[in-house]
Amino acid sequence: MEQANRAQWRSKIGFILAATGSAVGLGNLWKFPYITWHNNGGAFVLIYLVSVVLIGWPIMMAEILIGRKTHESPVPAMEKLGPKGWSIVGWLGVLTGFVILGYYTVIAGWTITSFISCIQWSFSGYTPPADGAFGEFIGNGPLQILLAFIFMAATTLVIWKGINKGIEATTRILMPVLLGILIYLVIMVMFLPGRADTFKFLFNPNFGELPSTGILEAVGHAFFTLSLGMGVMITYGSYMGRGESITRNAVMVVFLDTFVAICACIIMYTIIFSAPGVAESVSGSTVGMLFITLPDLLYTEIPFGHIIAPIFYILVAFAALSSTISLLEVIVSLFIDKLKMTRHQATIIGSSFAFIVSIFSALSLGAVGIFSKFSFFGEGKEGVLSTLDHLAANWMLPVGGLLITLFVGWKLDKKIVEEELGLFNEDGSPKFTYQMFRFFIRFTAPIAILAVIIAVILGKDFS
Ligand code: TRP
C-alpha cells in the first residue's frame, strides 16, 4: 500500500542535492585526502575510482530502488519487499546511524573551533599554536561535549523541519555554496607552484608504491564516502517521485561525491607541496592534515590565506552538517513509520539518544581515562570514538551493503527491479546499463565486499 501523504522532494534536483549532501562530508574532506596520502596517491586513487563504479554505483542504485519502490523507510521497506527476516537490514542501518552520529558530531565539532580560530587569526594576525595544543583541545571534555552539542542541535533543527522545509531547503543552499567554494579554492591553488607535483602524485599510478592493504581500504572507503550500507539512500529514495530516473540520479551523486573528494586532494596537496619541506613532515596522525597542518599552511604560505582559511572551514562544517542530517533522518523516519511517533517526537528522542553516545565519544579523547583507554578492537583503536568508527566503517556498513546486494541481486523479484529502473530499449531488450548493473550487483559487488569482510576478520582495519 502506498502512503498517500508521504512527503516528496519538491524540486527535480531535490534528491540529488540531499543525497550528495549526505555523501559529501568529512569522508571526502578529511578522510580521503589523508588515506590517499598514506597510500601514496596514483594507484590508490585509481583503485578507489574502480571501486566506486563497480561497487558504489550498483549499491547506490539498489538502495534508491528499494526506497522508491516502497516509499517507506528501510525497515518497513524490507518487510514489504522480502520475507520478514530481511528487515534486519533496516534495523542494522538504524543502529549504524546511532554509531556514526555518535562520533561524527564530535569530529564535526572541531570544524567550529577551526573556523573561530581562523577568524581570529584573519583579524589579529596568525600566531602558531603551541606544540600539543591540539591534544589539549581534544582532551578538554566539556568543550568537546559543547561542540558536539552545537552540531547535534543544528542537525536536529533541520530534521525537525522535515523533508521539504528542512532537508531540501537546507541542502539547496548548502550544496551550491559548497561546490562554489570548492571550485574557487581549486582555481586559487592552480597558481601555486605545488600544482605539478600534485597532479603527478594523484594521477600517475605506480602500483609498486601501493601498500598491500590499499585495495581493500579503497573498497571500504567507497562505502563510507557514498553513505551506503545503512539505508540513507533507501530513505532518501523513498521521497523520490515516480517520474524520475534512478540511474541518472545515482550517477550524478556518485560523480559529485568523487569530484569533491578529488578536488579536496588537489587543494590540500597543492598547498602542502607548495610549502618547502612540509610534504615530508605532514603529521602522521589521522586528524593531522585537515586540522593541524592545513590551517598553519593557509596562513603562512598561501596568498590571501587569511580570506581562504575561514571560508574553507565553513565549507567543511557545511559538508559535515549535510551528512549528519542524513544520519538522523534514517533514525527519525524509522521512529515515525514504525513506532508511529510524530516527526517532532521522533526528532527529539532520536537526537537525544545519539547525543548520549556523542558524550562518551567526546570524553574519550583524553578527558576521561576509562573512555579514552577502553579497547575492544585492540591497539591503535583505543577509546570510544575510535571504537565506534571502526565498528561502523569496518563491520556494519560492509555487512549492510552485502545484504543489500544479495537482496536486490538474488532475492528481489527481477520484475520489480526492471520496472523501477526502466532501462529497456523500444524493442524490449535490456540496455547495456541494465546488464552492467545486473552483473555488478549480483557478482562484482558482493564478491568484493566479502573480500573486505574477510580481510577485516583477518585483522585489517579500514577506519
Ligand atoms: N558519507 C559521509 C561522509 O563522507 C558520511 C555519512 C553520512 C555516512 N551518512 C552516512 C557514511 C551513512 C555511511 C553511512 O562524510
Residues whose N, C-alpha, C, O or C-beta is under 5 A from the ligand:
A	BS01	LIG	S22 A23 V24 G25 L26 G27 N28 F223 F224 T225 L226 S227 L228 M230 V232 S323 S326 L327
